[in-house]
Amino acid sequence: MESKFNYKNFSIVIPIYNEEEILEESTNAIFSLCKSMGVDFEIIFSENGSTDNTKKIADELINKYSEIKIISNPEPNYGNALKAGFELAKNDLVISFDIDYYSESFLREALMLDSKYSSMTASKRLGSSEDGRRLIRRLATNFFCNSFKNSFWNKTK
């Protein structure tokens, strides 16, 4: 596919909740990835009700990287965290990553969107995704998704 549009800047929105164990390492990796794209960017942490040291660590990362911003939401709600992050984003293209799942190939493809596309979605649950998360995180995702699916279908019957 021939690209007809290249973005001059982008924003990454990352909802975070109780991520103290992986926040710094993942942020450093995401920051390096974003920096390697060669265009202006911002990273927005949308912290949502963490009860561990996630917010404190995020505040320290803000002091390390001027491209990082943080907003806090009072309660855990992934959808509201995404919405708040998207509303704060100031750049041409807004991309959502999870702190434990981000993709260089997806970011590169998103930055080379063909003009006929208005949105793009990636998922760590696709068979072709390269999910490098620890086993416990992958199991937790599967458990959460299956619990949600079962709860949803039981309510609609």
Residue frames as a rotation matrix with the C-alpha (Angstrom) as fourth column:
MET 1
0.585 0.811 0.000 0.00
0.811 -0.585 0.000 0.00
0.000 0.000 -1.000 0.00
GLU 2
-0.368 -0.689 0.624 1.40
0.661 -0.666 -0.346 3.36
0.654 0.285 0.701 -0.98
SER 3
-0.096 0.296 -0.950 1.25
0.900 -0.383 -0.210 5.90
-0.426 -0.875 -0.229 1.82
LYS 4
0.060 0.211 0.976 -0.24
0.699 -0.706 0.110 9.24
0.712 0.676 -0.189 0.93
PHE 5
0.640 0.232 0.732 -0.02
-0.301 -0.801 0.517 10.87
0.707 -0.552 -0.443 4.34
ASN 6
-0.172 -0.712 -0.681 2.70
0.672 0.421 -0.610 11.03
0.721 -0.562 0.406 6.95
TYR 7
0.839 0.512 -0.183 2.03
0.459 -0.488 0.742 12.48
0.290 -0.707 -0.645 10.36
LYS 8
0.126 -0.790 0.600 4.30
-0.072 -0.611 -0.788 15.22
0.989 0.056 -0.134 11.68
ASN 9
-0.696 -0.300 0.652 3.57
-0.659 -0.093 -0.746 14.41
0.285 -0.949 -0.133 15.32
PHE 10
-0.016 0.704 -0.710 1.70
0.021 0.710 0.704 11.95
1.000 -0.004 -0.026 17.46
SER 11
-0.169 0.076 0.983 0.40
-0.966 -0.209 -0.150 11.37
0.194 -0.975 0.109 20.96
ILE 12
-0.498 0.031 -0.866 0.49
0.085 0.996 -0.014 8.06
0.863 -0.080 -0.499 22.81
VAL 13
0.085 0.589 0.804 -2.21
-0.910 -0.282 0.303 7.59
0.405 -0.757 0.512 25.46
ILE 14
-0.494 -0.334 -0.803 -1.46
0.003 0.923 -0.386 4.91
0.869 -0.193 -0.455 28.05
PRO 15
0.583 0.681 0.444 -4.01
-0.544 -0.078 0.835 4.07
0.603 -0.728 0.325 30.75
ILE 16
-0.504 -0.769 -0.393 -2.16
-0.110 0.508 -0.854 2.92
0.856 -0.388 -0.341 33.86
TYR 17
0.556 0.647 0.521 -3.46
-0.687 0.006 0.726 1.25
0.467 -0.762 0.449 37.00
ASN 18
0.715 -0.318 0.623 -1.27
-0.442 0.485 0.755 -0.35
-0.542 -0.815 0.206 39.68
GLU 19
0.919 -0.393 -0.023 1.70
0.162 0.429 -0.888 -0.70
0.359 0.813 0.458 37.32
GLU 20
0.731 -0.655 0.191 4.56
-0.631 -0.543 0.553 0.05
-0.259 -0.525 -0.811 39.74
GLU 21
0.387 -0.606 0.696 6.41
0.106 0.778 0.619 -3.17
-0.916 -0.165 0.365 38.84
ILE 22
0.029 -0.343 0.939 6.69
0.921 0.373 0.108 -2.46
-0.387 0.862 0.327 35.12
LEU 23
0.851 0.501 -0.159 6.08
0.406 -0.818 -0.407 1.27
-0.334 0.282 -0.899 34.68
GLU 24
0.422 -0.739 -0.526 9.64
-0.455 -0.674 0.582 2.56
-0.784 -0.006 -0.620 34.56
GLU 25
-0.520 -0.671 0.529 11.08
0.088 0.574 0.814 -0.18
-0.849 0.470 -0.239 32.34
SER 26
0.012 0.619 0.785 8.13
0.931 0.280 -0.235 -0.09
-0.365 0.734 -0.573 29.93
THR 27
0.849 0.298 -0.436 8.16
0.192 -0.943 -0.270 3.71
-0.492 0.146 -0.859 29.80
ASN 28
-0.010 -0.937 -0.348 11.86
-0.409 -0.314 0.857 3.76
-0.912 0.151 -0.381 28.91
ALA 29
-0.607 -0.178 0.775 11.18
0.492 0.681 0.542 1.27
-0.624 0.710 -0.326 26.08
ILE 30
0.389 0.834 0.391 8.14
0.881 -0.213 -0.422 3.18
-0.269 0.509 -0.818 24.78
PHE 31
0.679 -0.201 -0.706 10.01
-0.112 -0.979 0.172 6.49
-0.725 -0.038 -0.687 25.00
SER 32
-0.421 -0.907 0.022 12.95
-0.187 0.111 0.976 5.06
-0.888 0.406 -0.216 22.97
LEU 33
-0.360 0.397 0.844 10.53
0.834 0.542 0.101 3.67
-0.418 0.741 -0.526 20.41
CYS 34
0.715 0.693 -0.092 8.75
0.604 -0.679 -0.417 7.02
-0.351 0.243 -0.904 20.05
LYS 35
0.381 -0.672 -0.635 12.04
-0.297 -0.739 0.604 8.93
-0.875 -0.041 -0.482 19.86
SER 36
-0.540 -0.663 0.519 13.26
0.216 0.486 0.847 6.64
-0.813 0.570 -0.119 17.05
MET 37
0.281 0.735 0.617 10.34
0.855 0.100 -0.509 7.76
-0.436 0.670 -0.601 14.85
GLY 38
-0.652 -0.720 0.236 12.04
0.750 -0.567 0.341 11.14
-0.111 0.399 0.910 14.30
VAL 39
-0.264 0.610 0.747 8.94
0.223 -0.715 0.663 13.30
0.938 0.342 0.053 14.77
ASP 40
-0.693 0.060 0.718 7.50
-0.628 -0.540 -0.561 15.23
0.354 -0.840 0.412 17.70
PHE 41
-0.138 0.661 -0.738 5.50
0.273 0.741 0.613 13.19
0.952 -0.117 -0.283 20.17
GLU 42
-0.350 0.074 0.934 3.96
-0.885 -0.353 -0.304 13.21
0.307 -0.933 0.189 23.61
ILE 43
-0.575 0.209 -0.791 3.18
0.308 0.951 0.028 10.36
0.758 -0.228 -0.611 25.97
ILE 44
-0.234 0.598 0.767 0.14
-0.808 -0.558 0.189 10.79
0.541 -0.575 0.613 28.18
PHE 45
-0.888 0.041 -0.457 -0.27
0.283 0.832 -0.476 8.54
0.361 -0.553 -0.751 31.20
SER 46
-0.108 0.905 0.411 -3.90
-0.632 -0.382 0.675 8.38
0.768 -0.187 0.613 32.20
GLU 47
-0.937 -0.294 -0.189 -3.60
-0.015 0.573 -0.820 7.06
0.349 -0.765 -0.541 35.73
ASN 48
-0.125 0.985 0.121 -6.88
-0.524 -0.170 0.835 5.78
0.842 0.041 0.537 37.06
GLY 49
0.652 0.572 0.498 -7.19
-0.657 0.098 0.747 5.15
0.379 -0.814 0.440 40.75
SER 50
0.080 -0.698 -0.711 -3.95
0.057 0.716 -0.696 3.26
0.995 0.016 0.097 41.43
THR 51
0.938 0.258 0.230 -3.45
-0.226 -0.048 0.973 2.13
0.262 -0.965 0.014 45.02
ASP 52
0.533 -0.836 -0.129 0.27
0.821 0.474 0.320 1.39
-0.207 -0.276 0.939 44.73
ASN 53
0.009 -0.645 -0.764 3.22
0.277 -0.733 0.622 3.67
-0.961 -0.218 0.172 43.81
THR 54
0.045 0.046 0.998 2.24
0.987 0.154 -0.052 4.02
-0.156 0.987 -0.038 40.15
LYS 55
0.878 0.351 0.325 1.46
0.412 -0.900 -0.144 7.75
0.242 0.260 -0.935 40.37
LYS 56
0.702 -0.680 -0.212 4.69
-0.185 -0.461 0.868 8.49
-0.688 -0.570 -0.449 42.26
ILE 57
-0.166 -0.773 0.612 6.78
0.523 0.457 0.719 6.62
-0.836 0.440 0.328 39.67
ALA 58
0.302 0.362 0.882 4.92
0.947 -0.218 -0.235 8.37
0.108 0.906 -0.409 36.83
ASP 59
0.991 0.047 -0.123 5.66
0.073 -0.972 0.223 11.74
-0.110 -0.230 -0.967 38.44
GLU 60
0.242 -0.970 0.004 9.37
-0.048 -0.008 0.999 10.83
-0.969 -0.241 -0.049 38.53
LEU 61
-0.184 -0.266 0.946 9.25
0.862 0.419 0.286 9.89
-0.473 0.868 0.152 34.85
ILE 62
0.794 0.500 0.345 7.71
0.600 -0.738 -0.309 13.28
0.101 0.452 -0.886 34.04
ASN 63
0.755 -0.581 -0.305 10.78
-0.287 -0.710 0.643 14.91
-0.590 -0.398 -0.703 35.55
LYS 64
-0.156 -0.843 0.515 13.01
0.217 0.479 0.850 12.67
-0.964 0.245 0.108 33.40
TYR 65
-0.667 0.008 0.745 11.18
0.740 0.120 0.662 13.15
-0.084 0.993 -0.086 30.09
SER 66
-0.771 0.371 -0.517 9.60
-0.239 -0.922 -0.304 16.47
-0.590 -0.111 0.800 29.09
GLU 67
-0.736 0.484 -0.473 7.45
-0.491 0.099 0.866 14.63
0.466 0.869 0.164 26.51
ILE 68
-0.583 0.511 -0.631 5.49
0.598 0.796 0.093 12.82
0.550 -0.323 -0.770 29.24
LYS 69
-0.506 0.549 0.666 2.32
-0.696 -0.715 0.060 14.14
0.509 -0.433 0.744 30.85
ILE 70
-0.848 0.315 -0.427 0.09
0.461 0.836 -0.298 12.55
0.263 -0.450 -0.854 33.48
ILE 71
-0.309 0.819 0.483 -3.55
-0.734 -0.529 0.426 12.97
0.605 -0.223 0.765 34.34
SER 72
-1.000 -0.009 -0.019 -5.26
0.006 0.724 -0.690 11.23
0.020 -0.690 -0.724 37.22
ASN 73
-0.140 0.986 -0.087 -8.74
-0.423 0.020 0.906 9.85
0.895 0.163 0.414 37.44
PRO 74
-0.194 0.028 0.981 -10.15
-0.976 -0.111 -0.190 9.07
0.103 -0.993 0.049 40.89
GLU 75
0.280 0.375 0.884 -11.34
-0.531 0.828 -0.183 5.54
-0.800 -0.418 0.431 40.17
PRO 76
-0.728 -0.580 0.365 -10.30
-0.078 0.600 0.797 2.58
-0.681 0.552 -0.482 38.01
ASN 77
0.508 0.847 0.157 -12.08
0.119 0.112 -0.987 2.82
-0.853 0.520 -0.044 34.69
TYR 78
-0.382 -0.764 0.521 -10.17
0.606 0.218 0.765 1.93
-0.698 0.608 0.380 31.52
GLY 79
0.082 0.510 0.856 -12.69
0.976 -0.216 0.035 3.60
0.203 0.833 -0.516 29.20
ASN 80
0.951 0.279 -0.135 -12.70
0.306 -0.913 0.271 6.87
-0.048 -0.299 -0.953 31.14
ALA 81
0.250 -0.940 -0.233 -8.89
0.179 -0.191 0.965 6.80
-0.952 -0.283 0.120 31.32
LEU 82
-0.400 -0.354 0.845 -8.68
0.863 0.166 0.478 6.46
-0.309 0.921 0.239 27.54
LYS 83
0.476 0.692 0.543 -11.25
0.817 -0.576 0.018 9.19
0.325 0.435 -0.840 27.00
ALA 84
0.872 -0.179 -0.455 -9.44
0.149 -0.790 0.595 11.61
-0.466 -0.587 -0.662 29.32
GLY 85
-0.122 -0.987 0.101 -6.12
0.351 0.052 0.935 10.89
-0.929 0.149 0.340 27.60
PHE 86
-0.267 0.093 0.959 -7.58
0.964 0.026 0.266 11.39
0.000 0.995 -0.097 24.13
GLU 87
0.781 0.610 0.133 -9.14
0.602 -0.792 0.097 14.69
0.165 0.004 -0.986 25.21
LEU 88
0.649 -0.608 -0.457 -5.77
0.023 -0.585 0.811 15.94
-0.761 -0.536 -0.366 26.50
ALA 89
-0.046 -0.731 0.681 -3.81
0.797 0.384 0.467 14.87
-0.603 0.564 0.565 23.40
LYS 90
0.339 0.105 -0.935 -2.64
-0.149 -0.975 -0.163 17.77
-0.929 0.194 -0.315 21.27
ASN 91
-0.617 -0.755 -0.220 -1.08
-0.354 0.017 0.935 16.11
-0.703 0.655 -0.278 18.24
ASP 92
-0.385 0.423 -0.820 -2.29
-0.919 -0.095 0.383 15.08
0.084 0.901 0.426 14.77
LEU 93
0.037 0.296 -0.954 -2.48
-0.279 0.920 0.274 11.37
0.960 0.256 0.117 15.51
VAL 94
-0.052 0.007 0.999 -3.49
-0.998 0.029 -0.052 9.76
-0.029 -1.000 0.005 18.80
ILE 95
-0.071 -0.104 -0.992 -2.54
-0.298 0.951 -0.079 6.16
0.952 0.290 -0.099 19.51
SER 96
0.579 0.272 0.768 -3.42
-0.813 0.125 0.569 4.06
0.059 -0.954 0.293 22.53
PHE 97
-0.243 -0.647 -0.723 -0.89
-0.264 0.761 -0.592 1.63
0.933 0.047 -0.356 23.96
ASP 98
0.948 0.299 -0.110 -1.08
0.011 0.313 0.950 -0.46
0.318 -0.901 0.293 27.10
ILE 99
0.473 -0.814 0.336 1.91
-0.876 -0.394 0.280 -0.12
-0.095 -0.426 -0.899 29.39
ASP 100
-0.071 -0.500 0.863 2.53
-0.373 0.816 0.442 -3.84
-0.925 -0.291 -0.244 29.05
TYR 101
0.019 0.057 0.998 1.80
0.787 0.615 -0.050 -4.09
-0.616 0.787 -0.033 25.33
TYR 102
0.489 0.024 -0.872 3.05
-0.410 -0.876 -0.254 -1.76
-0.770 0.481 -0.419 22.63
SER 103
0.453 -0.205 0.868 4.17
0.664 0.727 -0.175 -2.44
-0.595 0.655 0.465 19.10
GLU 104
-0.396 -0.686 -0.611 6.86
-0.048 -0.649 0.760 -0.82
-0.917 0.330 0.224 16.97
SER 105
-0.877 0.071 0.475 5.37
0.475 0.274 0.836 -2.22
-0.071 0.959 -0.274 13.77
PHE 106
0.146 0.989 0.001 1.93
0.989 -0.146 -0.027 -0.88
-0.027 0.005 -1.000 14.68
LEU 107
0.331 -0.074 -0.941 3.35
0.310 -0.933 0.183 2.57
-0.891 -0.352 -0.286 15.48
ARG 108
-0.732 -0.655 -0.186 5.29
0.003 -0.277 0.961 2.69
-0.681 0.703 0.205 12.21
GLU 109
-0.641 0.566 0.518 2.22
0.752 0.328 0.573 1.63
0.154 0.757 -0.635 10.24
ALA 110
0.353 0.812 -0.465 0.03
0.876 -0.461 -0.141 4.17
-0.329 -0.358 -0.874 12.04
LEU 111
0.027 -0.428 -0.904 2.47
0.078 -0.900 0.428 6.96
-0.997 -0.082 0.009 11.19
MET 112
-0.914 -0.352 -0.202 2.21
-0.184 -0.084 0.979 6.01
-0.362 0.932 0.012 7.51
LEU 113
-0.185 0.937 0.296 -1.58
0.343 0.343 -0.874 5.85
-0.921 -0.060 -0.385 7.29
ASP 114
-0.741 0.136 0.658 -3.06
0.650 -0.106 0.753 5.99
0.172 0.985 -0.009 3.84
SER 115
-0.940 0.332 0.075 -5.34
-0.340 -0.929 -0.149 9.01
0.020 -0.165 0.986 3.49
LYS 116
-0.281 0.903 -0.324 -8.40
-0.377 0.207 0.903 6.79
0.883 0.376 0.282 3.04
TYR 117
-0.118 0.205 -0.972 -8.24
0.733 0.678 0.054 5.52
0.670 -0.706 -0.231 6.64
SER 118
0.240 0.253 0.937 -9.62
-0.358 -0.874 0.328 7.46
0.902 -0.414 -0.119 9.57
SER 119
0.438 -0.126 0.890 -8.76
-0.885 0.110 0.452 5.02
-0.155 -0.986 -0.063 12.33
MET 120
-0.014 -0.524 -0.852 -6.70
-0.403 0.783 -0.474 1.97
0.915 0.336 -0.222 13.06
THR 121
0.611 0.248 0.752 -6.98
-0.792 0.208 0.574 -0.61
-0.014 -0.946 0.323 15.82
ALA 122
-0.272 -0.694 -0.666 -4.48
-0.449 0.704 -0.550 -3.16
0.851 0.149 -0.504 17.06
SER 123
0.709 0.526 0.470 -4.99
-0.669 0.291 0.684 -5.86
0.223 -0.800 0.558 19.63
LYS 124
-0.404 -0.852 0.333 -2.66
-0.914 0.391 -0.110 -7.96
-0.036 -0.349 -0.937 21.70
ARG 125
-0.081 0.473 0.877 -5.24
-0.384 0.797 -0.466 -10.73
-0.920 -0.374 0.117 21.41
LEU 126
0.685 0.257 -0.682 -4.91
-0.725 0.142 -0.674 -11.16
-0.076 0.956 0.283 17.62
GLY 127
0.884 -0.323 0.337 -3.21
0.293 0.946 0.139 -14.37
-0.364 -0.024 0.931 16.53
SER 128
0.507 -0.709 0.490 -0.61
0.638 -0.073 -0.766 -12.40
0.580 0.701 0.416 14.56
SER 129
0.783 -0.201 0.589 0.30
-0.439 -0.849 0.294 -10.12
0.441 -0.488 -0.753 17.48
GLU 130
-0.081 -0.874 -0.479 3.71
0.296 0.438 -0.849 -10.49
0.952 -0.210 0.223 19.07
ASP 131
0.778 0.468 0.419 2.77
-0.276 -0.344 0.897 -10.53
0.565 -0.814 -0.139 22.74
GLY 132
-0.129 -0.953 -0.275 6.00
0.119 0.260 -0.958 -10.27
0.984 -0.157 0.080 24.74
ARG 133
0.203 0.258 0.945 4.29
-0.838 -0.453 0.304 -9.75
0.506 -0.853 0.124 28.08
ARG 134
-0.823 -0.453 0.344 5.04
-0.568 0.644 -0.513 -12.02
0.011 -0.617 -0.787 31.00
LEU 135
-0.740 0.512 -0.436 2.90
0.270 0.820 0.504 -15.15
0.616 0.255 -0.745 31.22
ILE 136
-0.579 0.528 -0.621 1.08
0.740 0.020 -0.673 -13.91
-0.343 -0.849 -0.402 34.32
ARG 137
-0.593 0.358 -0.721 -0.02
-0.347 -0.922 -0.173 -10.72
-0.726 0.148 0.671 32.48
ARG 138
-0.760 0.316 -0.568 -1.25
-0.525 0.215 0.823 -12.74
0.383 0.924 0.002 29.50
LEU 139
-0.689 0.508 -0.517 -3.19
0.598 0.801 -0.011 -15.08
0.409 -0.317 -0.856 31.79
ALA 140
-0.591 0.459 -0.663 -4.73
0.405 -0.541 -0.737 -12.13
-0.697 -0.704 0.134 33.64
THR 141
-0.684 0.329 -0.651 -5.87
-0.662 -0.655 0.365 -10.61
-0.306 0.680 0.666 30.33
ASN 142
-0.729 0.405 -0.552 -7.43
-0.134 0.707 0.695 -13.89
0.671 0.581 -0.461 29.24
PHE 143
-0.646 0.490 -0.586 -9.18
0.763 0.406 -0.503 -14.27
-0.008 -0.772 -0.636 32.59
PHE 144
-0.620 0.387 -0.682 -10.50
-0.011 -0.874 -0.486 -10.70
-0.785 -0.294 0.546 32.50
CYS 145
-0.698 0.331 -0.635 -11.72
-0.715 -0.288 0.637 -10.98
0.028 0.899 0.438 28.91
ASN 146
-0.693 0.449 -0.564 -13.41
0.189 0.868 0.459 -14.34
0.696 0.212 -0.686 29.49
SER 147
-0.642 0.460 -0.613 -15.03
0.689 -0.002 -0.724 -13.11
-0.335 -0.888 -0.316 32.72
PHE 148
-0.636 0.390 -0.666 -16.32
-0.383 -0.909 -0.166 -10.00
-0.670 0.150 0.727 30.97
LYS 149
-0.730 0.339 -0.594 -17.61
-0.544 0.237 0.805 -12.01
0.413 0.911 0.012 28.02
ASN 150
-0.671 0.482 -0.563 -19.41
0.558 0.828 0.043 -14.50
0.487 -0.286 -0.825 30.28
SER 151
-0.614 0.428 -0.663 -20.87
0.465 -0.482 -0.742 -11.71
-0.638 -0.764 0.097 32.41
PHE 152
-0.705 0.314 -0.636 -22.05
-0.600 -0.743 0.297 -9.83
-0.380 0.591 0.712 29.32
TRP 153
-0.700 0.427 -0.573 -23.68
-0.305 0.546 0.780 -12.87
0.646 0.721 -0.252 27.71
ASN 154
-0.675 0.464 -0.574 -25.39
0.723 0.572 -0.388 -13.89
0.149 -0.677 -0.721 30.96
LYS 155
-0.604 0.442 -0.663 -26.92
0.124 -0.770 -0.626 -10.42
-0.787 -0.461 0.411 31.27
THR 156
-0.618 0.339 -0.709 -28.20
-0.755 -0.508 0.415 -10.40
-0.220 0.792 0.570 27.69
LYS 157
-0.899 0.289 -0.330 -29.92
0.116 0.882 0.457 -13.79
0.423 0.373 -0.826 27.82
